[in-house]
Amino acid sequence: MAQPLASLTVPSPGFKGLFTQQQAVNREPDCALKANNCIFDVHNRLAARKGYNKLTDSALSGTPDIEQVFEYEKDKDTTFVISTATVSSAKKIFHGTTTLNDITGGVASVGNNWQFVNFNGKVVGVQQGENPIVWSGTSNFADISAASGAVPTGNCVASVHGRLFVADANKTDIKYCASLDETHWATGGGTIDTNIYWPNGTDFIVAIAEFNNQLVVFGRHSILIWSGMHDPSTTPTLSDIIEGVGCIARDSVQAVGDDLIFLDDSGVRSLLRSVELKSQPLKDLSKNIRSDLLASVQAITDKGKIKAAHNPIDGFYILVVPGPVDETWVFDTKQSLADMSARVTRWDSIVINSTYYSPTDELLYFGGEGTIGKYDGYQDITSSYTMDFESTFVDFDTTNFKVLKRMRAVVTGGAGAQVSFKWKVDFEETSDSAAVNVPASTASLWGTGLWGTSKWGDSDTTIRNLSVNASRVGQHISFGLSTPINGEPFSIQKIDLIAKQGRTNR
């Protein structure tokens, strides 16, 4: 007797993000082998990312990499976007987005890895071995001139309770200035010698950051936390030491809600979780993609080129790893998995050299090739890009062979696009595929629209049923969808595999 057709339903394809760390067998059907150019939208659907919307009218001469982007907040009504690039062998600092205005002035620099910080209505920049610089929104940047003591020439800076903290050139001393005065480093300032606090005897400072009114010092292999920062009349006090975890990239450190996220030797980590679990084996946010992530990180000699930002509007931490591969890793911050790791996707068709989130404009800025852009729209400048999802191999809790006959999907958006269904069985590397065109109609099919799923202002939130014939036999099935994104949003709500049950695989 012939077996009837059955529907193997995956209600939330890709919901758990990428799982590439272990062999992709018997994973849940909502795990992904590929999740390229994807995010998790406000409804937790796997969706296409937005694009690189260029803001700069004319690219800088030679289209150099924009190596740093920052927003200077002069006051509550006045902000400037600051960027750095090398133009005709000269290290330059600019402000603006539509037009990049040179405000380098007399600043002499051998690199463009500045770290900027807002401080008392001015913006201060530091870079290893160079004089710290300051700008007040008029004229150009200039070196900070010390009124007392020596201005530290380190690579890391943080502003905490009205004082600047700078890791000095020796990467062990932290110097801080007088309250609201970046010119006084002796009178009203002081020095913290971290050498006497490193738990294993020696370490060096990679990054510093403010966290819950504390100063966090990220060493290469450990973390020191100082409190007592609220009172300029008191000396900061060491309040915590975390062993066995450190930071490898200064600009990976980002505030995410009441936490700090950073990159260490084993992946992307949470400071709060490191504090909570410091006496236990540490867990990291990137455990499901660790090998792939670290391979892209290790391919870069200069870890200073790694940049990150937190986009609270769309709910993700973005880690930019420029280099031979130019990969961008995106960690969902809206919802963690059961093991407290993050849902991760990868952007593989966008060239970003730097990034910064502006809380003033609620925009995620990108530094590209001679231009500044923003995360907006559904094109990369004027070009399309491909959203590509592929599940892990799934047996759907049965050892029987499945005789695949058809695939169906419920998707949102994508008007006029061609969607390719993909499938393969039993750990094949190459997928079979069939394509279908999404109707251009903006009307939802009766019975397919979900109340409350459309977001006001979306260009197309129409829910559509798509299907193709499929033919394959195997115990484990991997399935997916890919589609070019060219001006329209797109998300996946559900995938059905229509199959007959075959014999048991013994």
C-alpha positions as CSV (number, residue, x, y, z in Angstrom):
1,M,0.0,0.0,0.0
2,A,1.4,3.4,-1.0
3,Q,2.3,5.8,1.7
4,P,0.2,9.0,1.8
5,L,1.9,12.4,1.4
6,A,2.7,14.1,4.7
7,S,3.7,17.6,5.4
8,L,7.0,18.2,7.4
9,T,6.4,21.7,8.7
10,V,9.1,24.1,9.9
11,P,7.2,27.0,11.4
12,S,10.3,29.2,12.0
13,P,13.1,28.4,9.5
14,G,16.5,29.6,10.7
15,F,15.1,30.8,14.0
16,K,18.2,29.6,16.0
17,G,20.7,31.1,13.5
18,L,23.9,29.6,12.3
19,F,25.0,26.2,13.6
20,T,28.4,25.5,12.0
21,Q,30.5,24.4,14.9
22,Q,29.5,20.8,14.9
23,Q,28.5,18.3,12.3
24,A,25.1,19.3,11.0
25,V,23.2,16.1,11.8
26,N,20.0,15.7,13.6
27,R,19.9,19.4,14.4
28,E,16.5,21.0,14.9
29,P,14.9,22.2,11.6
30,D,15.2,25.8,12.8
31,C,19.0,25.7,12.7
32,A,20.9,27.1,9.8
33,L,24.0,26.0,7.8
34,K,23.8,29.3,5.9
35,A,22.1,32.6,6.9
36,N,23.8,35.0,4.6
37,N,22.7,38.7,4.5
38,C,20.0,37.9,7.1
39,I,18.8,39.4,10.4
40,F,16.0,38.4,12.8
41,D,13.2,40.9,12.4
42,V,10.9,42.3,15.1
43,H,8.7,39.2,14.7
44,N,11.7,36.9,15.1
45,R,11.5,35.8,11.5
46,L,14.6,35.2,9.4
47,A,14.6,38.3,7.2
48,A,16.8,40.1,4.7
49,R,19.1,42.7,6.1
50,K,18.8,46.3,5.0
51,G,21.4,47.7,2.6
52,Y,24.3,50.2,2.4
53,N,22.6,53.5,1.6
54,K,25.4,55.9,0.4
55,L,25.3,59.4,2.0
56,T,28.4,60.9,0.5
57,D,27.9,62.7,-2.9
58,S,31.5,62.4,-4.1
59,A,33.9,59.7,-2.8
60,L,37.3,60.8,-1.5
61,S,40.1,60.7,-4.0
62,G,41.3,57.2,-4.6
63,T,38.3,55.8,-2.7
64,P,40.3,55.0,0.5
65,D,38.9,52.9,3.3
66,I,37.0,54.9,5.8
67,E,38.8,53.5,8.9
68,Q,36.8,55.1,11.7
69,V,33.4,56.6,12.1
70,F,32.2,58.5,15.2
71,E,29.6,61.0,16.3
72,Y,30.7,64.0,18.2
73,E,28.0,65.4,20.4
74,K,28.9,69.1,21.0
75,D,25.6,69.7,22.8
76,K,22.0,68.5,22.8
77,D,21.3,70.3,19.5
78,T,24.6,70.0,17.7
79,T,26.3,66.8,16.4
80,F,29.0,66.0,13.8
81,V,29.9,62.7,12.1
82,I,33.6,62.3,12.2
83,S,35.6,59.9,10.0
84,T,39.2,59.1,9.1
85,A,40.9,58.0,5.9
86,T,44.3,58.1,4.2
87,V,44.1,60.4,1.1
88,S,47.2,60.6,-1.1
89,S,49.4,59.1,1.6
90,A,48.2,61.7,4.2
91,K,46.2,60.7,7.3
92,K,43.1,62.8,7.3
93,I,40.2,63.5,9.7
94,F,36.8,64.7,8.3
95,H,33.4,65.7,9.4
96,G,30.1,65.4,7.6
97,T,28.3,62.7,5.6
98,T,27.1,64.3,2.3
99,T,30.4,66.1,2.0
100,L,33.5,65.0,3.9
101,N,35.2,68.2,5.1
102,D,38.9,68.0,6.1
103,I,39.4,69.1,9.7
104,T,42.8,67.5,10.2
105,G,44.5,70.9,10.7
106,G,48.1,70.6,11.9
107,V,47.6,67.1,13.4
108,A,50.5,64.9,12.4
109,S,49.6,61.2,12.3
110,V,51.2,58.0,11.1
111,G,48.0,56.0,11.4
112,N,44.2,56.3,11.2
113,N,43.3,54.1,14.1
114,W,42.1,56.9,16.3
115,Q,39.7,56.3,19.2
116,F,37.4,59.2,19.8
117,V,35.3,60.1,22.9
118,N,32.9,62.9,23.7
119,F,34.2,64.9,26.7
120,N,32.8,68.2,28.2
121,G,31.4,69.5,24.9
122,K,34.5,68.6,22.9
123,V,35.7,65.5,21.1
124,V,39.1,63.9,22.1
125,G,41.0,61.4,20.0
126,V,43.9,59.1,21.0
127,Q,46.2,56.8,19.1
128,Q,49.2,54.8,20.1
129,G,52.4,56.8,20.3
130,E,50.8,60.1,19.2
131,N,49.7,63.3,20.9
132,P,46.0,63.2,21.9
133,I,43.9,65.6,19.8
134,V,40.8,67.7,20.5
135,W,38.1,69.5,18.5
136,S,35.4,71.9,19.6
137,G,33.3,72.0,16.5
138,T,35.0,75.0,14.8
139,S,38.2,75.2,12.8
140,N,40.3,72.0,13.0
141,F,41.7,69.4,15.3
142,A,44.7,70.3,17.4
143,D,47.0,68.6,19.8
144,I,46.0,68.8,23.5
145,S,48.4,71.1,25.3
146,A,49.1,70.1,28.9
147,A,48.7,72.7,31.6
148,S,50.1,70.3,34.2
149,G,51.7,66.9,33.8
150,A,52.2,65.1,30.5
151,V,49.3,64.2,28.2
152,P,49.4,60.4,27.8
153,T,50.0,59.0,24.3
154,G,48.1,55.8,24.5
155,N,45.7,53.9,22.3
156,C,42.6,53.7,24.5
157,V,40.4,56.3,26.1
158,A,37.2,56.4,28.1
159,S,35.2,59.2,29.7
160,V,33.9,58.3,33.2
161,H,32.2,60.8,35.5
162,G,33.8,63.8,34.0
163,R,37.3,62.5,33.7
164,L,39.3,61.1,30.8
165,F,41.1,57.8,31.4
166,V,43.8,57.0,28.9
167,A,46.0,53.9,28.6
168,D,49.5,55.3,28.3
169,A,52.0,54.3,25.6
170,N,53.5,51.6,27.8
171,K,50.0,49.8,27.8
172,T,50.2,49.3,31.6
173,D,49.6,52.7,33.1
174,I,46.2,54.4,33.0
175,K,46.4,58.2,33.4
176,Y,43.4,60.3,34.2
177,C,42.8,64.1,34.0
178,A,41.3,66.6,36.4
179,S,37.5,66.8,36.4
180,L,36.2,68.3,33.1
181,D,39.7,69.4,32.1
182,E,41.7,67.5,29.5
183,T,44.8,69.8,30.0
184,H,45.5,68.9,33.6
185,W,47.1,65.5,34.2
186,A,49.1,66.2,37.4
187,T,46.9,68.7,39.2
188,G,43.6,66.9,39.9
189,G,44.7,63.9,37.9
190,G,46.5,60.7,38.6
191,T,47.9,57.3,37.5
192,I,46.9,53.7,37.9
193,D,49.7,51.1,37.5
194,T,47.9,48.0,36.3
195,N,51.2,45.9,36.5
196,I,50.6,45.2,40.2
197,Y,47.0,43.9,39.6
198,W,47.3,41.5,36.7
199,P,46.4,38.0,38.1
200,N,49.1,36.1,36.2
201,G,51.8,38.6,36.7
202,T,52.0,40.3,33.3
203,D,49.5,41.6,30.8
204,F,48.9,44.7,28.7
205,I,45.9,46.9,28.1
206,V,44.0,46.4,24.8
207,A,40.8,48.4,25.6
208,I,39.1,50.5,28.3
209,A,35.5,51.3,28.7
210,E,32.9,52.8,31.1
211,F,30.5,50.2,32.5
212,N,27.8,50.9,35.2
213,N,29.8,53.9,36.4
214,Q,33.0,51.7,36.6
215,L,36.1,51.6,34.6
216,V,36.7,48.3,32.8
217,V,40.3,47.6,31.7
218,F,40.5,44.8,29.1
219,G,43.9,43.2,29.2
220,R,45.0,40.7,26.5
221,H,44.3,37.8,28.9
222,S,42.4,39.2,31.8
223,I,40.0,42.0,32.9
224,L,40.3,44.5,35.7
225,I,37.4,46.6,37.0
226,W,37.7,49.8,39.0
227,S,35.0,51.5,41.0
228,G,34.8,54.8,42.9
229,M,34.7,56.8,39.7
230,H,31.8,59.1,40.8
231,D,33.8,61.2,43.1
232,P,36.7,63.1,41.5
233,S,38.3,63.7,44.9
234,T,38.9,60.0,45.6
235,T,41.3,57.5,44.0
236,P,39.7,54.7,42.0
237,T,39.5,51.3,43.8
238,L,40.0,47.9,42.2
239,S,36.7,46.1,42.7
240,D,37.0,42.9,40.5
241,I,39.4,40.7,38.6
242,I,38.4,38.3,35.8
243,E,41.0,35.7,34.8
244,G,41.2,33.6,31.7
245,V,39.4,36.0,29.4
246,G,40.6,39.2,27.7
247,C,40.2,41.3,24.6
248,I,42.0,41.1,21.2
249,A,40.4,44.0,19.4
250,R,39.9,47.5,21.0
251,D,37.0,48.5,18.8
252,S,35.1,45.2,19.4
253,V,34.1,46.5,22.8
254,Q,30.5,47.8,22.7
255,A,27.8,48.7,25.3
256,V,24.8,46.5,24.8
257,G,22.1,47.5,27.3
258,D,23.6,47.0,30.7
259,D,26.4,44.8,29.4
260,L,29.6,45.1,27.4
261,I,30.2,42.8,24.4
262,F,33.8,42.1,23.2
263,L,36.0,39.8,21.2
264,D,38.5,37.5,22.9
265,D,40.7,34.6,21.7
266,S,37.8,32.2,21.8
267,G,35.0,34.3,20.4
268,V,32.5,37.0,21.3
269,R,31.8,37.3,25.0
270,S,29.6,39.1,27.5
271,L,31.3,41.0,30.4
272,L,28.3,40.4,32.7
273,R,28.4,36.7,32.0
274,S,32.2,36.6,32.5
275,V,31.7,38.3,35.9
276,E,29.0,35.9,36.9
277,L,30.9,32.7,35.7
278,K,34.4,33.7,36.4
279,S,34.9,30.7,38.8
280,Q,33.3,28.3,36.2
281,P,34.0,27.4,32.6
282,L,33.2,30.4,30.5
283,K,30.5,30.3,27.8
284,D,30.7,32.6,24.8
285,L,28.0,34.1,22.6
286,S,29.6,32.7,19.4
287,K,29.9,29.1,20.4
288,N,27.7,27.9,17.5
289,I,30.0,29.5,14.9
290,R,33.3,29.7,16.8
291,S,35.6,28.1,14.3
292,D,34.3,30.1,11.3
293,L,34.4,33.3,13.2
294,L,37.9,32.8,14.6
295,A,39.2,31.8,11.1
296,S,38.2,35.1,9.7
297,V,39.6,37.0,12.8
298,Q,42.9,35.1,12.6
299,A,43.3,36.0,8.9
300,I,43.8,39.6,9.9
301,T,47.3,40.6,11.2
302,D,46.2,44.0,12.4
303,K,43.3,43.4,14.9
304,G,42.9,47.1,15.2
305,K,41.0,47.0,11.9
306,I,38.2,45.0,13.5
307,K,35.3,47.3,14.3
308,A,31.9,46.8,16.0
309,A,28.7,48.6,16.9
310,H,25.4,47.9,18.6
311,N,22.2,48.8,16.8
312,P,19.5,48.8,19.5
313,I,16.8,49.7,16.9
314,D,17.2,46.5,15.0
315,G,18.6,44.6,17.9
316,F,22.0,43.4,16.9
317,Y,25.7,43.6,17.6
318,I,27.6,43.9,14.4
319,L,31.3,42.8,14.2
320,V,33.1,43.9,11.1
321,V,36.1,41.8,10.1
322,P,37.7,43.4,7.1
323,G,40.5,41.6,5.3
324,P,41.0,38.8,2.9
325,V,37.4,37.7,3.2
326,D,35.6,41.0,4.3
327,E,33.1,39.2,6.6
328,T,30.5,40.9,8.9
329,W,29.1,38.8,11.7
330,V,25.8,39.9,13.3
331,F,24.7,38.8,16.8
332,D,21.1,39.1,17.7
333,T,20.6,40.9,21.0
334,K,16.9,40.7,21.3
335,Q,16.7,37.0,22.3
336,S,19.3,34.4,23.5
337,L,19.2,30.7,22.9
338,A,18.6,28.3,25.8
339,D,22.3,27.9,26.4
340,M,22.7,31.7,26.5
341,S,24.6,31.8,23.2
342,A,23.5,34.3,20.6
343,R,21.6,33.8,17.3
344,V,24.1,34.7,14.6
345,T,24.0,35.5,10.9
346,R,26.6,36.5,8.4
347,W,26.8,39.3,5.9
348,D,29.0,38.3,3.0
349,S,28.3,40.7,0.2
350,I,28.8,44.2,1.7
351,V,32.2,45.9,2.1
352,I,32.3,47.8,5.4
353,N,35.5,49.0,6.9
354,S,34.0,50.7,10.0
355,T,30.7,51.3,11.7
356,Y,29.1,53.4,14.4
357,Y,25.6,53.7,15.8
358,S,24.3,57.2,16.4
359,P,21.8,57.4,19.3
360,T,21.0,61.0,18.2
361,D,19.9,60.0,14.7
362,E,19.1,56.4,15.6
363,L,21.2,55.4,12.5
364,L,23.8,52.8,12.0
365,Y,26.6,54.4,10.0
366,F,29.0,52.5,7.7
367,G,32.5,53.6,6.6
368,G,33.0,52.3,3.1
369,E,35.4,52.9,0.2
370,G,35.8,56.7,0.3
371,T,32.2,57.2,1.4
372,I,30.0,57.1,4.4
373,G,26.7,55.3,4.3
374,K,23.9,54.2,6.5
375,Y,22.0,51.0,7.2
376,D,18.8,51.7,5.3
377,G,16.8,50.6,2.2
378,Y,17.2,47.3,0.5
379,Q,20.0,47.8,-1.9
380,D,23.8,48.1,-1.4
381,I,24.2,51.6,-2.9
382,T,22.5,50.8,-6.3
383,S,23.1,47.0,-6.4
384,S,21.1,44.0,-5.3
385,Y,22.4,41.4,-2.9
386,T,21.4,37.9,-2.1
387,M,19.6,36.6,1.0
388,D,20.6,32.9,1.3
389,F,19.2,30.5,3.9
390,E,20.0,26.8,4.2
391,S,19.0,24.6,7.1
392,T,21.1,21.9,8.8
393,F,20.4,18.3,7.9
394,V,17.3,17.1,9.7
395,D,15.7,13.7,10.0
396,F,12.5,15.0,11.5
397,D,12.8,12.4,14.4
398,T,12.5,9.3,12.2
399,T,15.0,7.0,10.6
400,N,12.8,6.4,7.6
401,F,13.8,7.6,4.2
402,K,11.8,10.6,3.0
403,V,10.6,10.7,-0.6
404,L,10.5,14.5,-1.3
405,K,7.7,15.6,-3.7
406,R,7.1,19.3,-3.1
407,M,8.2,22.3,-1.1
408,R,6.1,25.2,0.0
409,A,7.0,28.4,1.8
410,V,5.1,31.3,3.3
411,V,7.1,34.5,2.8
412,T,6.6,38.2,3.4
413,G,7.5,40.8,0.9
414,G,9.8,40.2,-2.1
415,A,7.3,41.6,-4.7
416,G,8.5,40.7,-8.2
417,A,11.6,38.8,-7.0
418,Q,12.6,35.3,-8.0
419,V,12.9,32.9,-5.1
420,S,15.0,29.7,-5.4
421,F,14.0,26.7,-3.3
422,K,16.9,24.5,-2.4
423,W,17.2,21.0,-1.1
424,K,19.7,18.2,-0.6
425,V,19.9,14.9,1.3
426,D,22.3,12.9,3.5
427,F,25.1,15.4,3.6
428,E,25.5,16.2,0.0
429,E,27.4,19.3,-0.8
430,T,25.4,20.4,-3.9
431,S,21.7,21.3,-3.7
432,D,19.0,20.8,-6.2
433,S,16.9,23.8,-6.8
434,A,13.8,25.2,-8.5
435,A,12.8,28.9,-8.8
436,V,9.4,30.7,-8.6
437,N,8.6,34.3,-9.2
438,V,6.9,36.2,-6.4
439,P,3.8,38.0,-7.6
440,A,3.9,41.8,-7.8
441,S,0.5,42.0,-6.2
442,T,0.3,43.8,-2.8
443,A,-2.8,41.9,-1.6
444,S,-2.4,39.1,0.9
445,L,-3.9,35.7,0.0
446,W,-7.0,34.9,2.1
447,G,-6.1,32.9,5.1
448,T,-2.3,33.5,4.9
449,G,-2.1,36.9,6.5
450,L,-1.2,36.9,10.2
451,W,-2.9,39.7,12.3
452,G,-0.3,42.1,13.7
453,T,2.7,41.0,11.6
454,S,2.8,44.0,9.3
455,K,5.0,46.9,10.4
456,W,3.7,50.4,9.6
457,G,5.8,51.9,6.9
458,D,7.2,48.7,5.4
459,S,7.3,49.0,1.6
460,D,5.8,45.5,1.2
461,T,4.5,43.3,4.0
462,T,2.3,41.1,1.8
463,I,2.2,37.5,2.9
464,R,2.5,35.0,0.0
465,N,2.4,31.2,-0.5
466,L,5.1,29.9,-2.8
467,S,5.6,26.3,-4.0
468,V,7.7,24.2,-6.3
469,N,8.0,20.5,-7.3
470,A,10.9,18.7,-5.6
471,S,12.3,15.3,-6.0
472,R,14.9,13.5,-3.8
473,V,15.1,10.5,-1.5
474,G,17.1,10.5,1.8
475,Q,16.9,10.1,5.5
476,H,18.3,13.6,6.3
477,I,17.1,16.7,4.4
478,S,18.6,20.1,4.2
479,F,16.3,22.8,2.7
480,G,16.5,26.5,2.1
481,L,15.5,29.6,0.1
482,S,17.6,32.3,-1.6
483,T,16.5,35.4,-3.3
484,P,18.0,38.7,-4.7
485,I,17.1,41.7,-2.5
486,N,16.6,44.7,-4.8
487,G,14.5,47.3,-3.1
488,E,12.0,45.2,-1.3
489,P,12.1,43.6,2.2
490,F,11.8,39.8,2.5
491,S,11.3,37.3,5.3
492,I,10.5,33.6,5.7
493,Q,7.6,32.6,7.9
494,K,7.2,28.9,7.2
495,I,8.5,26.1,5.1
496,D,6.7,22.8,4.4
497,L,8.3,19.7,2.9
498,I,5.7,17.5,1.2
499,A,7.0,13.9,1.3
500,K,6.2,10.2,1.4
501,Q,7.6,8.1,4.2
502,G,9.9,5.4,2.8
503,R,11.6,2.3,4.3
504,T,13.6,2.5,7.5
505,N,17.3,3.2,7.1
506,R,19.0,0.3,8.8
